[in-house]
């Protein structure tokens, strides 16, 4: 990014190749809208190009990029419509050696996890997406949110607990409906 900032805009293609998939997964995880996510990824790279002079080479590039992504997502929040994305678009890290039963069980677990994630408040959902799906360090997230690292740790812990409670409730409901006993 420092090279882009000093005028070598062709290096933007390298950054795009390295980061477009993770940004896409970030946006899909937040809004479940494939087309919007693709548009937001493009918007992030346009913004990075537009604001290239504001990049400080001493600052963490990934944190800077996700701050731009977060702002782009917030800017588009008024225009969004909820849209369900297929499981294939959310989880592209499948185990090719898994058998059909394992794949079906994992798909059900991932579907329930996505439903649980969707039921979280937006702030908790964003924290988990950044910390668990995008693998940002707590320090980077603290910089994005303008708070202390300890605060991020507490918030992520609380978000994980809330997600776990919702997940187990949904899993219990799914199992009760599947075996026909309705939990009896």
SVG drawing of the C-alpha trace seen along z (x, -y; Angstrom):
<svg xmlns="http://www.w3.org/2000/svg" viewBox="-43 -12 49 53">
<polyline fill="none" stroke="black" stroke-width="0.4" points="0.0,0.0 2.9,-2.3 3.9,-1.8 0.4,-2.6 0.5,-5.7 3.7,-6.9 2.1,-6.6 2.6,-3.0 -1.2,-2.4 -0.5,0.9 0.3,2.5 -3.4,2.2 -3.9,5.3 -1.6,7.2 -3.6,6.0 -6.8,6.9 -5.6,10.5 -4.5,10.9 -7.5,9.5 -10.7,9.6 -11.8,13.0 -11.4,12.2 -13.3,8.9 -16.0,10.7 -16.4,13.3 -16.5,10.4 -19.3,8.7 -21.3,11.9 -20.9,12.8 -22.4,9.5 -25.2,9.0 -25.8,12.3 -26.1,10.5 -23.7,11.8 -24.2,8.9 -24.0,6.2 -20.9,7.9 -19.2,7.9 -20.1,4.2 -18.8,3.4 -15.5,5.2 -15.1,3.0 -16.0,-0.1 -13.4,0.7 -10.7,0.9 -11.9,-2.3 -11.8,-4.0 -8.3,-2.6 -7.2,-4.1 -8.9,-7.4 -7.5,-7.7 -4.1,-6.2 -2.4,-9.3 -3.9,-8.8 -2.3,-5.4 0.5,-5.4 3.1,-2.7 3.8,-2.4 0.2,-1.4 -1.2,2.1 -2.5,2.4 -5.2,5.0 -6.6,2.9 -6.7,-0.1 -8.4,1.9 -11.0,3.3 -11.7,-0.2 -12.5,-1.3 -14.6,1.9 -16.5,1.2 -17.2,-2.4 -18.3,-1.2 -20.7,1.3 -22.1,-1.4 -22.6,-3.8 -24.6,-1.2 -26.7,-0.1 -29.6,-2.2 -29.8,-0.7 -29.6,3.0 -32.3,5.6 -32.0,8.9 -31.1,11.7 -30.2,15.3 -26.9,16.6 -26.4,20.2 -24.1,22.2 -21.6,22.7 -20.9,19.0 -20.4,18.7 -18.2,21.7 -15.7,22.4 -13.3,24.3 -14.8,27.8 -13.0,31.0 -12.8,32.9 -12.3,36.3 -15.5,36.0 -18.2,38.6 -21.9,37.7 -23.1,38.2 -20.3,36.0 -21.0,33.3 -24.7,33.4 -24.1,33.1 -21.6,30.3 -24.0,28.5 -26.7,28.6 -24.3,27.4 -23.1,24.5 -26.7,23.6 -27.7,23.6 -24.6,21.6 -25.4,19.0 -29.0,18.7 -27.6,18.2 -25.2,15.6 -28.0,13.8 -29.9,13.6 -27.1,11.8 -27.3,8.0 -25.3,6.3 -22.4,5.2 -21.8,8.7 -22.1,10.2 -19.5,7.8 -17.1,8.5 -17.3,12.3 -17.0,11.9 -13.8,9.8 -12.3,12.0 -13.3,15.5 -13.9,15.4 -11.5,12.7 -8.9,13.6 -8.1,10.0 -6.1,9.6 -7.8,8.1 -5.4,5.1 -6.6,4.5 -10.2,4.7 -9.6,2.3 -8.1,-0.1 -11.2,0.2 -13.6,-0.3 -11.6,-2.9 -11.5,-1.0 -9.1,0.9 -7.9,4.5 -9.4,5.7 -12.7,4.3 -12.6,6.2 -11.7,9.4 -14.7,9.0 -17.0,8.2 -15.9,11.1 -16.3,13.5 -19.8,12.2 -20.7,12.4 -19.4,16.0 -21.5,16.9 -24.6,15.3 -23.9,17.2 -23.4,20.4 -26.8,20.0 -28.6,19.3 -26.9,22.1 -27.8,24.7 -31.4,23.6 -31.6,23.8 -29.8,27.2 -32.2,28.5 -35.2,27.3 -33.8,28.9 -33.2,32.2 -36.7,32.2 -38.3,31.5 -36.2,34.1 -36.9,37.0 -40.6,36.2 -40.6,36.3 -40.8,32.5 -38.3,32.7 -40.4,35.2"/>
</svg>
